[in-house]
Amino acid sequence: MEFICDDIFNVKFQEKPDIVYSLHACDIATDMTIAKGIQEDAQYIMTVSCCQHTVRNQMRKHSLTSITKHGIYKERLTDMLADSMRSILLESNGYKVKIFEYVPTSETPKNVMVRAVKVGSISKKRKSSLIMEYNKLNNFFNVDIKLAEYIKMH
């Protein structure tokens, strides 16, 4: 195991990493971790996102503003939306994704892990379907997560 303190995109591995992991990565750091994992073709990518400032700030004009006008609900929806969009992009890059609560809510409110396992390439039809799902969320909430930019989806 090796620990490196640097911008993750500056890190050059001597060998392909088996696991790319981040715990309580703030804002776009989660997207950076996932993108690096995809770029390195890591077998496992695991992240626990923390704050979602970029996504939260983008989520302004959508059909559910009657819900998101309440700060706590906007925060919860933002968390779900960001990790759901990340999971779609992971799946479109050949990962099987599971999102789950890894410690009880009583321990920390930021307790949702995105775990991705590389399963191989997917069909063009499946990839297209996943990108359509991503675009539906993007268009409905007017949100585009940084991960899409980092992996050059658009």
C-alpha positions in Angstrom: 0.0 0.0 0.0 1.2 3.4 -0.8 -0.1 6.8 0.3 0.5 9.8 -1.9 -0.4 13.4 -1.1 -0.9 15.2 -4.3 -3.6 16.2 -6.9 -4.8 12.8 -8.0 -4.4 13.7 -11.7 -0.7 14.3 -11.1 -0.1 10.9 -9.7 1.7 8.5 -11.9 1.6 4.8 -10.8 4.4 2.5 -11.5 1.9 -0.4 -11.6 -1.8 -0.4 -12.2 -3.6 0.1 -8.9 -6.0 -2.6 -7.8 -8.1 -0.2 -5.7 -8.8 3.6 -5.9 -10.5 4.8 -2.8 -11.5 8.0 -1.1 -13.3 8.5 2.2 -15.3 11.7 2.8 -13.9 13.3 -0.4 -15.3 16.8 -0.5 -17.2 18.1 -3.5 -15.5 17.3 -6.8 -12.7 15.2 -5.1 -15.1 12.2 -5.4 -15.4 12.8 -9.1 -11.6 13.1 -9.4 -11.1 9.8 -7.5 -13.6 8.0 -9.7 -12.2 9.5 -12.9 -8.6 8.4 -11.9 -9.9 4.9 -11.1 -11.5 4.6 -14.5 -8.4 6.1 -16.2 -6.2 3.6 -14.5 -8.6 0.7 -15.2 -8.7 -0.1 -11.4 -10.4 -3.3 -10.5 -12.2 -1.6 -7.6 -13.3 2.0 -7.0 -14.8 2.9 -3.7 -15.8 6.4 -2.6 -17.7 8.1 0.2 -18.6 11.6 -0.9 -19.0 14.4 1.6 -20.2 17.8 0.6 -21.7 18.2 -2.9 -21.3 22.0 -3.3 -20.9 22.0 -7.0 -24.0 19.8 -7.7 -26.0 21.7 -5.0 -25.2 25.0 -6.5 -26.3 23.9 -10.0 -29.6 22.5 -8.9 -31.8 25.5 -9.2 -34.4 25.3 -11.9 -36.2 22.0 -12.0 -39.7 20.6 -11.4 -39.1 19.6 -7.8 -38.3 23.1 -6.4 -41.2 22.8 -4.0 -39.2 20.0 -2.3 -35.7 21.5 -2.7 -36.7 24.9 -1.3 -36.2 23.2 2.1 -32.4 23.0 2.7 -32.4 19.6 4.3 -34.3 18.0 1.5 -32.2 19.8 -1.1 -29.1 18.4 0.6 -30.5 14.8 0.7 -31.6 15.0 -3.0 -28.3 16.4 -4.0 -26.5 13.5 -2.3 -28.7 10.9 -4.0 -28.6 12.6 -7.4 -24.8 13.1 -7.5 -24.0 9.5 -6.5 -26.7 8.1 -8.9 -25.2 10.1 -11.8 -21.7 8.8 -10.8 -23.0 5.2 -10.7 -24.4 5.6 -14.2 -21.1 6.8 -15.5 -19.2 4.0 -13.7 -21.6 1.5 -15.3 -21.1 3.0 -18.7 -17.4 2.4 -18.2 -17.7 -1.3 -17.4 -18.2 -1.3 -13.7 -20.8 -3.1 -11.6 -22.0 -0.6 -8.9 -23.5 -0.9 -5.5 -24.5 2.0 -3.4 -25.0 1.2 0.3 -24.8 2.6 3.8 -21.5 1.4 5.2 -21.9 2.7 8.8 -25.0 3.5 10.8 -26.5 7.0 10.3 -26.0 7.5 14.1 -22.3 7.5 13.5 -22.2 10.0 10.6 -24.7 11.4 8.2 -22.2 11.0 5.3 -22.3 7.2 5.3 -23.1 6.2 1.8 -20.4 4.3 -0.2 -20.3 3.9 -3.9 -18.5 0.6 -4.6 -17.6 -0.3 -8.2 -16.1 -3.5 -9.5 -14.7 -3.7 -13.0 -16.6 -6.4 -14.9 -15.3 -5.6 -18.4 -16.6 -3.8 -21.4 -20.3 -3.3 -22.1 -22.2 -3.3 -25.4 -22.7 -0.1 -27.4 -26.4 -0.5 -26.9 -26.1 -0.7 -23.1 -23.6 2.2 -23.0 -26.0 4.3 -25.1 -28.9 3.4 -22.8 -26.8 4.5 -19.7 -25.8 7.7 -21.3 -29.5 8.4 -22.0 -30.3 7.8 -18.3 -27.5 10.2 -17.3 -28.8 12.8 -19.7 -32.3 12.5 -18.4 -31.1 13.3 -14.9 -28.8 16.1 -16.2 -31.7 17.7 -18.2 -34.3 17.3 -15.4 -32.2 18.8 -12.6 -29.9 21.0 -14.8 -26.9 19.3 -13.2 -23.7 18.1 -14.8 -21.3 16.4 -12.4 -17.6 17.0 -12.9 -17.0 13.3 -13.4 -18.6 13.5 -16.9 -16.1 16.2 -17.8 -13.2 14.3 -16.3 -13.9 11.2 -18.3 -14.8 13.2 -21.4 -18.4 12.0 -21.8 -19.5 15.1 -23.5 
